[in-house]
Amino acid sequence: MKREETPLMRQYRQVKEKYPEMILLFRMGDFFETFEEDAITASKVLGITLTKRSNGGASDVPLAGFPHHALDNYLPKLVKAGYRVAVCEQLEDPKFAKGIVKRDVVEVVTPGANFSDKLLNHKSNNFLAAIYLKDNVCGFSFCDVSTGEFATTEVSDKNLLEQVETINPVEILIPKKNKENIYKLLNINSGPLYDGEKPKYTITRVDDWVFNLDYAKELLTNQFGTQSLKGFGIEDLKEGIISAGCVMNYLNETQKSKLEHIKKIYKYNY
């Protein structure tokens, strides 16, 4: 017989399912809480106490949290450690809530998609990159969302690592189906590539359907307010356009309406 979870934990799992590979900060009153594997990670990265929470008839779950007013201190630490973070807020005053308080994610912060002064190095770019691999050709795009710089190119698979090291992105988007091949090209096994304790790149796996030429063109022309991509000199870079579309899709998902300053893209000549 399956033991019943508490309504709060059911709500948590519903939100977590939408952000499975992110640390979910779940607002509960005056605290942001993390649960299960997220709690174990948060306790190590943030140096906060790992405890347990009762889950009704189901087994207890690991718990770690911090005061909500300390978010600006703790959130950058998680992102600097290479994690992507989803911030889930209370959408109504608990005093007037009927039943469980409504909650949803109001912000997603990742190493390559953020505007935080506490995360950005003003002496260097904070590039979000995407790689699309077709045969031995790699579409390679990169964008600094804080400045609006956006570029794309195509390189041979043999030259990919050199280009990635030259641009030095903090986060790289890759298709799920090509992940093993791309890991090999970048000389990594899986997940983040660590340089000491700090991750050099955060690798984010993206659903394969995003890597589509027509969808990429639609995203880019909508962003730039143009009919085509000819004016940017990239119209012949099929794989490059697809990788650029992935960057744009990711920024749309994480940053919503903060992208008006990204008005053009250029062909990166290496």
URTABEL-V546014 format. One line per field, one symbol per residue. ss: DSSP state (@ for helix, = for strand, . for the rest). A space follows every 50 residues. Layout:
ss->???
//
This chain:
ss->......@@@@@@@@@@@@@...======..=====@@@@@@@@@@@.... =====..==========@@@@@@@@@@@@@....======...@@@.... ..========..=..............=======..========....== ======@@@@@@@@@@@...=====@@@@@@@@@@.......===..=== ======.@@@..@@@@@@@@@@@@.....@@@.....@@@@@@@@@@@@@ @@@@@..........==...
//
